[in-house]
């Protein structure tokens, strides 16, 4: 059986690329197709595979400015030749599922999210874009939405990283999906008795993550906050202008420093709405509680009162109240119980669940039976199954 893995772009090592690494372990002989590829930014595990980029790779500057290539991406994906493959696993967010699979192949799509910038986050992205992009988006977005929805018909089985994303797949593609949380390397994190007197925010600095709420809240409270991560120069500068003397910015750190800060913080502060959110699971794998905005993926990973606290309004006041509530009950959060909860999101669980789903689809193809999780009528409620228990 020839296996192809399709990923939107290989230009960094973030959550999506960790999924690719786990799939590489499952299918060590698989070929990897992608829109653009920067070998210096990718792990050795991925580089060991044969990697085939699209024609965008040959456009000068495309690797560094791949996001500006969005209008060409449908053409680039459809130009990838997958005629000889029996199993195609697409890793979708960017896009990736829009390849043309041969009739005999099984196509399983692991969907991190439908493209946010043309669907539910369209108005957010447009309001923060430059003048040229703001003018072009109303012209291009309807075309891309039409292509994105129609290309969902090329997928035999959707798998999503959370019920939150499953609702988007149902809304925009009218498809049901299985839920398999992404792989988190929980064994890379450990407990420590050497706790510090600081809270932590970690992740890419972009507006929708709402790190500004944490900066404002901890400046107002006079509590120590450490911010790890980088982003556009303007976004980082804006946050630093908001910050008081108790807020420190460490920028991008090594993985070792990130692990140390996750293990030593009083709690991770997670004020944004994420599709899943790997950093909270990494914090819990370190035995530390999470104070998170109660929407999106956090609802599926953080257990209120057991592994952290959820606040339900994205405001400075709500976050301050949550921190005060946490400090009043901090002794109730047991590091060993928090880490035990995080263990269910390990890589082995992801691989076991994905292999079961893929084997079901391959068997259905061989026997000519209908797919286990296929099309969905407009009146039918979302029926995504949980491949692993969350709580």
N, C-alpha and C positions, 0 to 999 in steps of 0.2 A: 504494500500500500504506500503510495507516494503522498506525502503530507506537505501542505503549504501553510505557513503562518503569514497573515497580512496585518501589518501595523501601520498606523497613519504616518508617523515619521519617527526616525531614530536619530535624534539630535541631543538627547539628554537621558539621564537615568532618574526617572520619577516613578510614580505608582504604576502607570501603564507599562513601562518597560520591565517592572518587576513581574507583572503578569506574563510578559513575553519570556522572561527567564524561567518561570515555572513551566510554561509550555515547552520550552527548549529541553528541560529535564524530562518531560513526558515523551517528547518526540525528538530524540537526539539527531536523527537524520533529516529533519524537516528543513526545507528551504524557506527563507524569509523574504517576503516582498514588502516594499515600503515606498512612499513617495519620494523622500530624500533621506540621505544617510550621511552622518558624520562619524567615521570610525573612531576618532579620538575621544568622542563623548560617550561611547558605548562600552559595556562591560565585555570582558574576555569571553564570558559564557555565550553571549549573543554573537560576538565576532567569529566564534568558531564555526558558525553555520554559514552556508552560502547565502549571501544577501544580494537581492536583485532590486535596485532602485528604479523608479520610473524615469521617463524622459525629462522630468523636471530637474533631475540631478545634473544634466548637461547645460542648464541655463546658468550663466554667470551670476553668482550671488544668491542663487535659489536656496542653498543650504542654510545660509545665514538669515535669509529673509523669506523663509518658507511660508509664513502666514500671509504674505502679500500675494502668494500664488493660488489663493483660494478659488478664483474663477476657473483656473485650469485643472484643479484637482479631479473633478469628475472625468475629464478626458484622460488624465494621467492614470487613474485607477483602471479605467476600462481598456487602456492600452496594455496592461500587464497580461501576459499570456499564461493562463493556468490550465490549458487543455489537458495536460498530462497528469493532473493531480486527482487523487481519489477522495481526499479529505482536505477541506479548506477551513481554517480557523481564523476569522478576522477579529481584530482587536479594535473596536469602534469608538471613536470620540471625535475624530478629526476631519474627514471621514476615513473609513477603510472597507466597509462592507460593500461598496459600490463596484467591486470587481465583477467580471462576468464569469460565473462558474460554469463548467461543462455540465451537460445533463446528467452524466453518470456520477458526479461528485456529490458528497455531502458537505454543506456549508453551514457551519455553526458560528454564530456571531456572539462574542463576548462584548457586551455593550457597556462601556463606562458611563456613557450618556449620549443621547442624540445630540447633534452639534448645537451647543448652547447658543452660539452667536447668531444662528438663524431661527432658533425656536424660542424657548422661554426666557433667555437672557438677551434677546435681540435688542430691546430698547436700552438695556444697561450698556451693552457694547457700543451701540450707536451714539449714545449720549456722551461717552468718554473718548470716542474716536476723533481723529483729525478731520479737518474740513473735507478733504478729498474722499475719505472713507464714508463720512456722513452723507455725502452726495451720492455715492455709488451704491451704498447698501440697500436703499429702497428699490433700486433697479435690479440688483443681483440676487437679493435674498429670496424673492418669490420663485425665481428660476431654480435656485439651489434647493429650496424647500420641495419643489415638485420633484426634482431628481432624487433627493434624499428619501422622500416617501416612496417613490416608485422603486428605488433600488432595494428597499426593505423586502420586496417580493422575491428577491434573489436569495434570501436566507431561509434555510430549512428549520433552524431552531435558534431562538434568541435566548441568551443567558445574560442576566444583568447583575450588577454588583450590589444592589439593594432594592427593596420594594419601592423606594423613592424613585429610582430610575425606571423601575418596572412600570410605574404609573405614566411616565413620559413615553415609554415605548408603546403602551396601550393608547395614549392620547394621540400621538403623532403618526404611528405606524399601524394602529389597530391590530396589534399582534400581542399574544400572550408570551410570557417569558418565565424561565426558571431563575431562581435567585441563588447565586453562589458568591459570597463575599470574596474580595480579592485576597491574594496571599500576603500575609504579613510575617516577616521573619522574627517571630516572637522570641525565639531562642537567642537572638542577638542581643536581647535586652535583659537586664538583671536588676534585682532589688539592691538597695544600699541603706545602711543605717545612718549615713552621713548626709542628712538633709540640710538644705540651705534655707535662708529666709527670703525666698523670692518666688514669684509666680512666673510662668513661662508661656510665651506665644511663639509658635514655630510654624514655618511654611512660607511659600512664595508670597511676597508682598504685592498683592493686587487688590483693587478696590472691593471686589465682592466678598473677600475674606473678612472684611470689617475689623481689621486690626486697629483701626482708628478708635473704635469703641473701647478696646482694652487700654490703649494709650491714654485716652481721655479719663477713663475711670480710675486707673491707677495713679495718674497724676493728681486727680482730685482727692483720692484717698490717702496719698502719700505712701502707698505700698510699693515695694520693690517689684518691678517687672523687667524680665529679660526678653528681648525680641530676637529670634534667630530666623534668618532668611533674607533674601534680597529680591529686588524687582526693578522696575523702571526707575531711573534716577529721580524723576519728578514725584513718583509715589513715595519713595523713601524720604525724600526731602520734606514732603508735606507732613509725614508722620513725625519726623524729628522736630518740626516747628511746633507740633502739638504737645510734645513731650516735656515733662518737668524733670527735675534732677533725680527722681527715683526710677526713671525708665532708661534702660541701657539697650543699645542696638549692637549686636555682635556680627551682623551681616551673615554671609554664607560661612558655615563652619564645617569642620571635618565631621565624619560620621561618629568618630570617637567622642568629640566634644558634644555633639547632639545627644548621644547616649548618656553622657555624664550629666548634662543639664536636665534631661528627662527624668533621670533617676533621683536627682537631688531637689527638684522643685517642690514647692508645697502643693501645687496643682497646675495642670495645663489649662490655659484659658483658650477657648475655641469659640469665638463669637460669630463666625460665618456659617452660611448654609452650604454644606457640601453634598455631593452625590453619595459618597461613602465616608471618606475621611480616615486616612491611614494613620496620621499623627496621633489622634486620640487612642487608637489601639496600641501604638508603640508606647505611649505614656502609660497606659494600663498594664502593658507587658513589663514595664519598669516598676509596677506597683503603685503608681501615682494616680490620684483621682483626677477627673476631668470636669471642668465647669464649662458647659457647652450651651449654645443656642439650641433650643429644643425644636429643631426642624431639620428635615433632610436625613442624611445618613446617621447623624448623632442619635436619633431616636432608635436606631437599630444596633448601636454599639454601646452606648452609655446607659447603664441602669440607674435611674434616679434613686438616690439614697443608698446605693450599694457600691457603685463604682464611680460615682460623681454626682453632680447636680445639673439639672436642666433649667434654663430660664427661657421665658416664652415671649419676650419682646426684645427686638434689636435696638436697645437704648442704653445709654450710659447708666441711667437710674436702675434699670433692671439688672444690669451686670453688677453694679455696686451692691444691690440687695442680695444677689446670689453669692458674692464673695463674703459678705457678712454672715449669711446663713451657713456657708461652708465653714467659716472660722468658728462658729458656735458649735458645730457638730463634727469637727475634723477628727476627733478621736474615734468616731464610729467607722471610719473608712479603714479597713484592714488591708495592708499591702498584699499579703498572700492571697486573699480572696479576690482582690482586683486582678492580680496576675493570672489566677486560675481562670477567671472569666475571659481574659484576653487570649488564652491558649487555644480556644476554639477557632480562632481566625488564622491559625498557622498554615503554612504552605502545604503540608500534607493533606489537610482537610480540603483545600482548594483543588488539589490534583485528584484526590479520590472522587470528589463530586463531579468535576469536569469529565473525568474518564467514564464515569457511569452515564452521563448525559450523551457523550460522544458515541459510546458503545451502543446506546439505545438507538441513536439515529442511524448508525451504520447497519445495525440489524434490521431496522425498518426499511432501509434502502434495499438490502439484500432480499428481504421477504416480500417487498412490495406493499407493506402495510402503511397506513397513514402515519404522519409524524406525531410524536407524543405531545408536542406543544406548538401547534400551528397557528392557523388564522383564527381571528376572533371577531364575532359580530359586533356591531356598534352598540347594541343594547346589553351585551354581556359584560358583567363586572370583571375587573382584573383578577386573573386566576393564577398569578405566579406562585410557584411552589417554593418552599424553602428547602434547598438541597442539604443544608446543615442547620442545626438549631442555633438560634442567636442567644437565647437566655436559658 
